[in-house]
Amino acid sequence: AKTLMEKLSDKELSEVLIGLGFENDNILGYVFINSLIAMNETAELHSIACGILSSGLCHLNGGYQGALFHARRALELDPNN
């Protein structure tokens, strides 16, 4: 999956992973993005994780709180973006 996702732009990756939450009520997109964050933490990956939790998985308990964590971390990593 990582090899396939590396071929996508950040926007495309975000759309695919958020879509998993919306269409399938599935947390695997969030789990996957966290594995990418563990390998190479970037503001963009945290931004995608924030989008997954605040959009596709917002109905889960803690979804918005988790999204806020990722938004804050993205700002810490890249305060000028």
Buried (B, 14 or more C-beta within 10 A) or exposed (E): EEEEBEEEEEEEBBEBBBBBBBEEEBBEBBEBBBEBBEEEEBBBBBBBBBBBBBBBBBEBEEBBEBBEBBBEBBBEBEEEE
